[in-house]
C-alpha cells in the first residue's frame, strides 16, 4: 500500500483540459466536478436527469462563477442514450483528458435496463464499458489521458458468474451479490483495459478507485432496513464525507506520478476512511482469463466493439 501523502493542492492547472464525470449531479461525482472545475478544466457533467444536472451546475456556479461546465444527459441503462451522448460529445470536443466512470446504483431490487440487462451490472459496468469504447478514439488522441472506474470494497465478496450473469428472471438474485459482481467487473475491466493499452503502446492510463464508506445517497435502497437503522450511528462515525470519498478517484484522475492499472482507496482501517492511497484489490481482480471473457461478453452484449 502506498502511503504517499497527497492533497488536491497538488493538482496542477487543468486549464484547456476536458473531463467527463458520469453521475456528476450528486455524491462523489458532484465533488469531482467541483474540483476539476476549480482547477480550470472544462467539465462535462453527465446526468441521467437533465434537471438535476442543471441544479448541480447552478450550485457549483454560486461558489465558482468561473466554472466551465457543460451539462449533458446520459442514461447508462439505455445504450441508445450512451451512443447519443458519445456522438454529441465527439461533435463538440476534440480531446478527452479524463473520463471518470462514476455513476452507479447499489443493492437495488431485481430489475432490467432498457436493453434487458440486470440493472446493477447494466448500469455499473456495461453502460460504462460501452461509453468508454465509444469515446476511446478521443482518449487515444489526447496525450496522457485517464480512464477512472469507480469500484467499491464490495468487490471483495464478488464473483462474476458467467453462467448466470444477468440473474435471468431473478434466479439467484440477491441485491448485494449483484452489486458486488458489478464492482468486481469494474476492476476486471480496468486492469484488462490497462493491459491492452500497454500492448498497443498508448499513453492512456486506466485506473480505478473506491470511496471507502462515503456518505452519499447510493445506499438509499438499504437505508430503510432495520439493521441499517440500528447501525446508523456507528456507521456515521466510521464513514467519511462525500468529498473525502471522492478524493481517491480525483487522485487517480490527476496524479501524474501514478502508473497505469492502479487502484486507490482510503488509507484507514478496513479502507473505510482516510487519505487517498494506492490499495490492493482482491487477487481475482487481476484474473486474465475472466477479464478477457468479460471483455468479449461485454462487447457481445452491448454490440460495441472496443477499439484497442
N, C-alpha and C positions, 0 to 999 in steps of 0.2 A: 504494500500500500504506500503510495506517495503521500508524504506529509508536508510537501512544499506549500508554504503559505501563499495565499492568493486573495485578491480582492478586486472589485470592479474598478478601483482606481488604476489598476494595471492594464486595463483595456485601452489599447491605442485608439486614436480617432478612427471612426468608421465612416467618415465623410466620403461620399461617392460610392460607397458600398451598398449593396441591395440585399435585404434579408426578408425571408418569408417565415412567419410563425403561424402554424395552424393552431386553432383554438386560442387565438390571441385576444379574445374578448374577455377572458376571465382567468383566474387562478395563476398557474405557473406561466402560461403563455402571455398573459397581460403584463406580468412583471418583466418578462424577457423583452416584449415590445417596448416597454418604457426605457429599459437600459439601453437597448440598441439605438433607440431614437435619441436618447440623451447623448450618446456618443457620435451622433451625426449621420447614422445610416438612414437610407430610405427603407422603411419597413412596410411590408405588405401584411396587414392584419387580416388573416383569413378566418372567417367565422361562418358557422352554419346559418346563424341568424344575422342578416344584414343590420337589423335594428339594434341588436346587442353590440354588434361590431361598431356601429356609429356612436353608440353611447360610450363605449370604451375609448374610442378616439377622442370624443369631446372631453372626457375625464382627463386624459393624458395632456391634451392641449391646454387645459386650465393650468397645469403645473409647468408645462413646457411649450410655450406658444410657437417655438421654432421647430417643433417635431414635424418630420416629414413622414406621414403615414397614409397609406392607401388601403382603404377597407375594401376587401373583395369577398364575395360569397363563395363558400366551399363546403359542400356536404359530403363527407367522406364515406357515407353509407350509400352513395349514389355515384357510380362510375361515370355517368354522363356529366354530373357536376364536376367531378375531378378533371375530366377531359376538357370541359369548357373553361375551368379555372386555368389550366395549363395553357390552353390556346390563347386566352386573353393576356395572361402574363407574358408569354413569349412575343406577343404582338406589341407590348408596351415597353418591355425591358430586355436589354441585350447583354445582361450579366446577372449572375446569381451567386453571391458570396456565401450566404448562409441559408440553408434550408433546415429549419427546426420542426421536425415532425412531433408535435407536442399533443395535439388534440386526442381525446380518448374518452372511453366510457369504462365504468368499473362495476362489476358484480350486478349487472342488470338481469332482470328476468329473461328467460329464453325468448328470443325473437330473431327475426331475419332482417337483413338490409334489403334495399330495393332490388338488389341483384341476386337475392336468395342466399347470401352468406350468413352464418351465425354472426350476430351483430358485434360481439366483442372482437372476434378475430377479423371481421369485415372492416370495422372502423379502425381499430388499433393497429392492425398490420396491413391487410390487403389494400385499403384505401391509400395508406401512406406508401406502400410498395409501388402502386400504380402512379401516384403523384411523383415520386422520386424518379421513376423511369421516364415519365413524360417530360420532366424538367432536366434530365441528366445532360442533354446537349448543352444547355446553358451553364450547368455546373462545370462541364469539361472545358468550356470556352473561357471560364473565369479562373485566373491563377489563384491557387491556394484556397479554393472554395471548401466549404464544410457541409456535410450532412450530419445532423444530430438527431438521433432517435431517442425519445424519452421512454424509458422502460420502468421497471419497478422492482423492489426487493421481492415482490410476489413471484418473480420468475423462478426463484429458487425452489418453489414447490411445483413448478410447471413441467409438463411433458407435452410434446406435440404428437398427438395420436393420429397418424395418417390414415388409420382405418376408420376413424370416427371424427374427422377434423371439424365437421360442422354440427356435430351432435344432432344429426338429422331427426326431425320430429321430436326433438327434446330428449332423445335417447342418451341416458347417462349424464344429462346436463346438470351441472352444479355451478352457480354463478362464479364462485371463486376459482373453481377448476378451469373454467373457460377464460377467466381473466388472466390467470397465471400462464395458461397456454399462449395467450396473445402477447404477453410481456416477454416470454421466452422467445417467441417468434421475432419480436423486435430485435433481440440480441443476435439470434442466428442470422437475421438479415444484415445487421450492422457489420458483423465480422466477415460474412461472405462477401458483402459489397467491398470491404477493405481488401480482401484477398484478390478480388477481380480488378480493383483499381491498381493494385501493385503489379499484377500481371500485365496490365495494359500500359503501365508506365505513366499514369496520370498524376496530376498534382492535387486532385481532390482528396480529402480525408473523410473517412466515415467514423463517427464517434457515437457513443451512447452515454446516457446519464440517467440517474434516478434521483428523486427528490427526498428520499427518506420518508419520514412521517410528516408530510406537509399539510397544513390546514387549508384545504380547498374544498370545493363542492363536489369533488369527484366521488366521495363516499356517500352521496345523498341517498343511494339505494339501500345502504345499511344503517343509516343514522337513526331510523325509527325502530331498529331491532332492540330487544330487551337488553342483550349483553352489551351492545354499544352504549346504551344509556347508563348501564351500571359502571362502565369503564370510562365514561366520557371525561370525568375529572382527571383521572390518571393520564389518559391519552393527551390531554391538553398540556400536561407538564412534560411529557417526553417527546412531543412533536414540535415542529417549528413553523414559522410563518410561511406563507406562500412565497414571499420574496426570498427568504433563505432557502426554501426548497427549490427555487428556480436557479440558484447560483451554480449547481453542478452542470446544468445544461448550458448556462451562459458561459461558464468557463470552457466547456467542451467546444463551444462555437467560436471562441475568441482568443484562447491561449495558444500563441504560436509555438510554444515550446512542446506542446503535446504531439506525440507521434500518432499516426492513424491507428484506428482499432482500439482506442482506449475507452474505458468505462468509468464514469465518475459518479461519486455519491458523497454523502456526508461522512465526516471523519469520526463521529462519536459512536457511543455504544450501540451495537447492532445496526449501525449506519442509519439511525433514526433522525439524528440532527447533528449539526456541526459544520465545520469548514468544508468546502468542496475539494475533494482529493480523488486521485485515481484509486479505485477499489477493484476487487476481484469478483466477477460473476461466478456462478456455479460452473463447474468444468464442462458440463454438457453444452453450454452456450457456444463452445468452440468446436462442437462436433461437425466435422466437414461433410460427412455423408448426409446427416439430417439437414444441414444448411443448404446443400445442393438440391436435395429433394424438395425442401420447402420453396426454394427459389423457382424451380421448374413448375411446381404445383401452383405457385403464386402467379406465374406468367400464364399458365393454362386457365386458371380461374378468372383472372382479370382480363385476359385477352390482350395484355400489354406486354410487348417484348422489350426487355431491358437492354439498352444499347451499350453494354460493357461485358 
